[in-house]
Amino acid sequence: MSSTAAFLLGGPPDSNLHLKFRELIRMPFDGAVIAVDWELPFLGENSATDEERRQEILQGKFEQPVVIILHGMNNDASFGYVKSMARTIVERGWVAASMNMRGCGRVHLKTPRSYNGAYTGELP
């Protein structure tokens, strides 16, 4: 029921105080592409630029805890309940990484095998 409500209501409104970007990752074993939607808290006026923070995340230099959010079946990271979890995580000062499984999140499926909730080989 809560998934349906979050879908219908669209989740929380976007915040200009959070840095958001998408990272596309190619799986080395079969060429599949997955997307990770990152959301980071605002660090203040004297902190690094958004691009510097983006590069730090992409290079694996994490200063705050990172929480990986996995969507449910027939969903992706754009669903309201995923955005609500990400917003809650970021408001605590942590980093949210909402992972879109293969073929989900407007990323074209490039392999014969599609998303399967039991397959964990693509988790970081």
Stockholm file with secondary structure:
# STOCKHOLM 1.0

chainA/1-124         MSSTAAFLLGGPPDSNLHLKFRELIRMPFDGAVIAVDWELPFLGENSATDEERRQEILQGKFEQPVVIILHGMNNDASFGYVKSMARTIVERGWVAASMNMRGCGRVHLKTPRSYNGAYTGELP
#=GR chainA/1-124 SS CHHHHHHHHTSSCCCTTSEEEEEEEECTTTCCEEEEEEEECCCCTTSCCHHHHHHHHHTTCCSSCEEEEECCTTCCTTSHHHHHHHHHHHHTTCEEEEEECTTCSSCCCCSSCCCCTTCCTTCC
#=GC SS_cons         CHHHHHHHHTSSCCCTTSEEEEEEEECTTTCCEEEEEEEECCCCTTSCCHHHHHHHHHTTCCSSCEEEEECCTTCCTTSHHHHHHHHHHHHTTCEEEEEECTTCSSCCCCSSCCCCTTCCTTCC
//
